[in-house]
């Protein structure tokens, strides 16, 4: 939803109706994850993508029909063959797309939801995408950490789904949940798509060097809120780090300790330690490797630097399990030389660890290439 939010908000503000097709489930190798959205605008505009090109034409036709009829629907797209190329996935995957009409009548709370997403405030939208009672398809709850609005058609369903959605919202997970028609947890018949929107994940880069500028740029491209921290004010300047959302002048270990204590470090946070200077690295890594909620900790340096740093960390009392969390030397072996190439190497390692990739050449591996379904 985030990638099409601006256009959808513009049409909603104008009182126009828009068809929204959203990937709600994927199977096998699917090119876009749940939550990817495509719009069919009031004048026939197409915005966004649900499959990288495989089924966009079919979803566009469904969107036009939904705008004419006002009836939401769940559509399944499967493997392409010679007779159904235009509505199949040539990648061999399958996906479910929920197509609905969004306007001031069907989604009166959308403006407030869009405001929350833009401001980075946590909010989740739970939408019924399948139900034995067709009248309940498209009903929704808007769930925030301390409030809930809307209804899925029964109090029992609302309570069950709200509890589950708050769990997903805490970890920014988007997925489809299955219940009985009235919210029975062990039942079937009602499918609820939960789009959880939380603040951007954080990338904190320590060391305001040329490599940091390149890593910050790539981190921004990947959707992170990027902070660069360095104790040296002459280097830690926005002019030298234009892609960073925030540049902080502070001792790295002091800054990280304060951010963790304030609750601004979580399981989605990635830490890139690029200073390769023991007076900065060792105190910082003592803090970082003892934070259970950090998603990734990588440190730059040669193998000799790594060995010396590891020895210093052992002397500081870090355990083997804590040291095993450190990615050092940082990045994947891409043969990188320049700061920009090194940034790609670091980003590749972060992505591989996040999604369970191996960093191998796809041409030399078998099996599906998209693992989010």
URMO-V704448 format. One record per pair of residues at least 12 apart in sequence whose C-alpha atoms are under 10 Angstrom apart, sorted by the first residue. I is the first residue (numbers start at 1). J is the second residue. Records with the same first field share a line. If there is no record, write none. Layout:
BEGIN
I=J, J
END
This chain:
BEGIN
1=20, 21, 22, 23, 34, 35, 36, 37, 38, 39, 48, 114, 117, 195, 197
2=35, 36, 37, 114, 117, 118, 197
3=36, 37, 38, 47, 48, 49
4=20, 36, 37, 38, 39, 47, 48, 49
5=37, 39, 48, 114, 117, 118
6=114, 118
7=39, 41, 47, 48
8=20, 38, 39, 40, 41, 47, 102, 103, 110, 111, 114
9=102, 103, 110, 111, 114, 115
10=111
11=41, 42, 102, 103, 104
12=102, 103, 104, 105, 107, 108, 110, 111
13=103, 104, 110, 111
14=103, 104
15=103, 104, 105
16=41, 42, 43, 102, 103, 104
17=40, 41, 42, 43, 67, 70, 101, 102, 103, 104, 105, 106
18=39, 40, 41, 42, 43, 44, 45, 63, 64, 66, 67, 100, 101, 102, 103
19=38, 39, 40, 41, 42, 44, 46, 59, 60, 62, 63, 64, 65, 66, 67, 68, 70, 72, 99, 100, 101, 102, 103
20=37, 38, 39, 40, 41, 47, 48, 59, 60, 62, 63, 66, 67, 72, 97, 98, 99, 100, 101, 102
21=35, 36, 37, 38, 39, 40, 48, 49, 50, 56, 59, 60, 62, 63, 72, 73, 74, 75, 96, 97, 98, 99, 100, 101
22=34, 35, 36, 37, 38, 39, 49, 50, 59, 74, 96, 97, 98, 99, 100, 193, 195
23=35, 36, 37, 38, 49, 50, 51, 74, 75, 76, 95, 96, 97, 98, 99, 175, 176, 193
24=36, 37, 50, 74, 75, 95, 96, 97, 98, 99, 129, 174, 175, 176, 177, 191, 192, 193, 194, 195
25=76, 94, 95, 96, 97, 98, 174, 175, 176, 177, 193, 372, 373
26=76, 77, 78, 93, 94, 95, 96, 97, 175, 176, 371, 372, 373
27=78, 92, 93, 94, 95, 96, 370, 371, 372, 373
28=91, 92, 93, 94, 95, 367, 368, 369, 370, 371, 372, 373
29=79, 89, 90, 91, 92, 93, 94, 95, 367, 368, 369, 370, 371, 372, 373
30=50, 51, 52, 78, 89, 90, 91, 92, 93, 94, 95, 368, 369, 370, 371, 372, 373
31=50, 51, 52, 53, 54, 89, 91, 92, 93, 94, 95, 369, 370, 371, 372, 373
32=49, 50, 51, 52, 95, 370, 372, 373
33=50, 51, 95, 174, 175, 370, 371, 372, 373
34=50, 95, 96, 97, 173, 174, 175, 176, 193, 194, 195, 372, 373
35=50, 97, 174, 175, 176, 193, 194, 195, 196
36=48, 49, 50, 51, 97, 195
37=49, 50, 51, 97, 98, 99
38=50, 51, 56, 59, 60, 63, 97, 99
39=59, 60, 63, 99, 100, 101, 102
40=59, 60, 61, 62, 63, 64, 66, 67, 99, 101
41=60, 63, 64, 67
42=64, 67
43=64
44=60, 63, 64
45=60
46=60, 63
47=60
50=95, 96, 97
51=89, 91, 93, 94, 95, 97
52=89
53=86, 89, 90
54=77, 80, 85, 86, 87, 88, 89, 90, 91
55=77, 78, 80, 85, 86, 87, 88, 89, 90, 95
56=86, 87
57=86, 87
58=75, 77, 86, 87, 88
59=75, 77, 87, 97, 98, 99
60=99
62=74, 75, 98, 99, 100
63=98, 99, 100, 101
64=99, 101
65=99, 100
66=99, 100, 101
67=99, 100, 101, 102
68=101
69=101
70=100, 101, 102, 106
71=99, 100, 101, 134, 135, 137, 138
72=98, 99, 100, 101, 102, 129, 130, 134, 135, 137, 138
73=97, 98, 99, 100, 101, 129, 130, 134, 137, 138
74=96, 97, 98, 99, 100, 129, 130, 137, 138
75=95, 96, 97, 98, 99, 129
76=88, 94, 95, 96, 97, 98
77=89, 93, 94, 95, 96, 97
78=90, 91, 92, 93, 94, 95, 96
79=91, 92, 93, 94, 95
80=92, 93, 94
91=368, 369, 370
92=368
93=368, 370, 373
94=373
95=373
96=129
97=129
98=127, 128, 129, 130, 138, 193
99=129, 138
100=129, 137, 138
101=138
106=138, 139, 140
107=138, 139, 140, 150
108=150
109=141, 142, 149, 150
110=125, 142
112=142
113=125, 142, 143, 144, 197
114=197
116=144, 197, 198, 199
117=196, 197, 198, 199, 200
118=197, 199
119=198, 199
120=197, 198, 199, 200
121=144, 145, 197, 198, 199, 200
122=143, 144, 145, 166, 169, 170, 172, 196, 197, 198, 199, 200
123=142, 143, 144, 145, 147, 148, 165, 166, 169, 170, 172, 195, 196, 197, 198, 199
124=141, 142, 143, 144, 145, 148, 162, 165, 166, 168, 169, 170, 172, 173, 174, 194, 195, 196, 197, 198
125=140, 141, 142, 143, 144, 148, 149, 150, 165, 169, 174, 192, 193, 194, 195, 196, 197
126=138, 139, 140, 141, 142, 143, 150, 151, 152, 158, 161, 162, 165, 174, 175, 176, 177, 191, 192, 193, 194, 195, 196
127=139, 140, 141, 142, 151, 152, 176, 191, 192, 193, 194, 195
128=140, 141, 151, 152, 153, 176, 177, 178, 190, 191, 192, 193, 194
129=176, 190, 191, 192, 193
130=178, 181, 189, 190, 191, 192, 193
131=179, 180, 181, 182, 188, 189, 190, 191, 192
132=180, 181, 188, 189, 190
133=153, 181, 189, 190
135=153
136=151, 152, 153, 154, 181, 190
137=152, 153, 190, 191, 192
138=152, 192, 193
139=151, 152, 153, 192
140=152, 153, 158, 192, 193, 194
141=158, 161, 162, 165, 192, 194
142=162, 165, 194, 195, 196
143=161, 162, 163, 165, 166, 169, 194, 196
144=162, 165, 166, 169, 170, 196, 197
145=162, 165, 166, 167, 169, 170
146=166
147=162
148=162
149=162
152=182, 183, 192
153=181, 182, 183
154=181, 182, 183
155=182, 183
156=181, 182, 183, 184
157=179, 180, 181, 182, 183, 184, 185, 190
158=182, 183
159=183
160=179, 182, 183, 184, 185
161=177, 178, 179, 183, 184, 185, 192, 194
164=177, 194
165=177, 192, 193, 194, 195, 196
166=196
167=196
168=194, 195, 196, 197
169=194, 195, 196, 197, 198
170=196, 197, 198
171=196, 197, 198, 266, 267, 268
172=195, 196, 197, 198, 199, 200, 201, 268
173=194, 195, 196, 197, 198
174=193, 194, 195, 196, 197
175=192, 193, 194, 195, 196
176=191, 192, 193, 194, 195
177=190, 191, 192, 193, 194
178=190, 191, 192, 193
179=191, 192
199=224, 225
200=223, 224, 225, 226, 268, 269
201=222, 223, 224, 225, 226, 264, 265, 266, 267, 268, 269, 270, 295
202=219, 220, 223, 224, 225, 226, 227, 264, 265, 266, 267, 268, 269, 270, 271, 295
203=215, 216, 219, 220, 223, 224, 225, 226, 227, 228, 244, 245, 265, 268, 269, 270, 271, 272, 296
204=216, 219, 224, 225, 226, 227, 228, 229, 244, 246, 247, 252, 256, 265, 269, 270, 271, 272, 273, 297
205=219, 226, 227, 228, 229, 230, 244, 247, 252, 270, 271, 272, 273, 274, 275, 298, 299
206=227, 228, 229, 230, 231, 236, 248, 250, 251, 252, 253, 256, 271, 272, 273, 274, 275, 276, 280, 281, 284, 299
207=228, 229, 230, 231, 232, 235, 236, 252, 272, 273, 274, 275, 276, 277, 280, 281
208=228, 229, 230, 231, 232, 233, 234, 235, 236, 237, 240, 241, 247, 248, 249, 274, 275
209=228, 230, 235, 236, 240, 241, 274, 275, 339
210=235, 240, 241, 274, 338, 339, 340
211=274, 275, 300, 338, 339, 340, 341, 342, 343
212=228, 229, 240, 241, 243, 244, 272, 273, 274, 275, 339, 340, 342, 343
213=228, 238, 240, 241, 242, 243, 244, 339, 340, 343
214=241, 242, 243, 244, 338, 339, 340, 341, 342, 343, 344
215=228, 241, 243, 244, 272, 274, 339, 340, 341, 342, 343, 344, 345, 346, 347
216=228, 241, 242, 243, 244, 245, 272, 343
217=241, 242, 243, 244, 245, 340, 343
218=243, 244, 340, 343, 344, 346, 347
219=243, 244, 270, 343, 344, 346, 347
220=243, 244, 245
221=243
222=347, 351
224=244, 245, 268, 269, 270
225=243, 244, 245, 246, 269
226=243, 244, 245, 246, 247, 270
227=241, 243, 244, 245, 246, 247, 248, 271
228=241, 243, 244, 245, 246, 247, 248, 249, 252, 272
229=246, 247, 248, 249, 250, 251, 252, 253, 255, 256, 273
230=247, 248, 249, 250, 251, 252, 255, 275, 280
231=248, 249, 250, 251, 252, 253, 254, 255, 280
232=248, 249, 250, 251
233=247, 248, 249, 250
234=249
235=249
236=248, 249, 250
237=249
251=279, 280, 283, 284
252=273, 275, 280, 281, 283, 284, 285, 287
253=280, 281, 282, 283, 284, 285, 286, 287, 288
254=283, 284, 287
255=284
256=271, 284, 285, 287, 288, 291
257=284, 287, 288, 291
260=287, 288, 291, 293, 294
265=291, 292, 293, 294, 295
266=291, 292, 293, 294, 295
267=291, 292, 293, 294, 295, 296
268=293, 294, 295, 296, 354
269=293, 294, 295, 296, 297
270=294, 295, 296, 297, 298, 350
271=285, 288, 294, 295, 296, 297, 298, 299, 350
272=296, 297, 298, 299, 300, 327, 330, 331, 346, 350
273=285, 288, 297, 298, 299, 300, 301, 328, 330
274=298, 299, 300, 301, 330
275=299, 300, 301
276=299, 300, 301, 302, 305, 306, 309
277=300, 301, 305, 309
278=305, 308, 309, 312
281=299, 300, 309, 313
282=309, 310, 312, 313, 316
283=312, 313, 316
285=297, 298, 299, 309, 310, 313, 318, 322, 323, 326
286=312, 313, 314, 316, 317, 318, 322, 323
288=322, 325, 326
289=313, 318, 319, 321, 322, 323, 324, 325, 326
290=318, 319, 321, 322, 323, 325
291=322
292=322, 325
294=325
295=325, 350, 353, 354
296=325, 326, 327, 349, 350, 353, 354
297=325, 326, 327, 328, 330, 350
298=325, 326, 327, 328, 329, 330, 331, 346, 349, 350
299=326, 327, 328, 329, 330, 331, 346
300=327, 328, 329, 330, 331, 346
301=328, 329, 330
302=328, 329, 330
303=328, 329
304=329
305=328, 329
306=327, 328, 329, 330
307=328, 329
309=328
310=323, 326, 328
327=346, 349, 350
329=346
330=342, 343, 345, 346, 347, 349, 350
331=343, 344, 345, 346, 347, 348, 349, 350
332=344, 345, 346, 347, 348, 349, 350, 352, 358, 359
333=345, 346, 348, 349, 359
334=346, 348, 359
355=370, 371, 372
356=371, 372
357=369, 370, 371
END
